[in-house]
């Protein structure tokens, strides 16, 4: 079976990759702003139960899991550009509606908390339904245009856009919350996402239909069960689970522990959101560590996907242990640095491993599965995260995460071994200059 993979001229290809980098950066910034800065403070200002924060992200994650493979397959037929732009449109609308519901609720127009919760849940769900299209389309776009030997580095560079967004998200949110309004970050990122989405729609070089469309094959059916793909997806689900648990619980854990030690004051009219800036700084350290791992360490170390997965899991174990050790700002900052490097290794590791496990005609399919795996753990993370934090013990989510991460490292050592051997009939062709 012959498969042609479009390959843009280097100049055009770099510009296209850069645009997708900024798209994932906007998504990363928006998500981190909500998880670490806006939602914890909004939930407490509106006096909602803490579990509602996890539930809002849980439903969105479930929809993300269901729809990501669908958008990955559609990108094979519609083109990567259309699906990526559609995803940015869904993200924009979701953020705008979320901010509007929060603003109306803070103004006192809606006081019945179940209704507030339902509206916030519904607006965030739009991201799970439609925003999930950007990631698989972007990953498949890059995979289409890179050779196997360079794919780990290129995918790491692309996903570092999401990481860079998480780096600037908390700090930017802290400034906007302090100087403007609690919901200012939501509106700012929705405007940025709208501009990027329109730019993708009108300028991303993909004027021809994907070559994959003409291939008639059932080889993509049951792809998740393929021996070369399943280990990476299992690892990805585990990573998303512990990421959801640690990321959703950490802001509450840090703020509560620092308040218990007297480092943070009680809320007052002069300081309605104590700890917002400290939390932003700590979360930014972690995101910058991830960015450093993906842009500096991975290209220089040239580690295999398997090595990245094992070392990433071990670093994340260290982060969980540090988090529950001493309640000081310095320790929390170091824990987030380890968390950031661990994420920077493990996520590109399993993503590139799954991509290398299939041929060029299935990149859209596997990208959708990877994106689904990235969200699947968030469906259950509120149970092991915020619920366990409130009902079992404050340290329970991090102990649970550490145990899961140890199992993941062992699993990766024994199972993350198979890679794709390209068929000699597969060739790479160059697209026209105007594509």
Beta strands, then each sheet from edge to edge (+ up, - down):
strand 1: 4-7
strand 2: 427-430
sheet 1: 1+ 2+
end
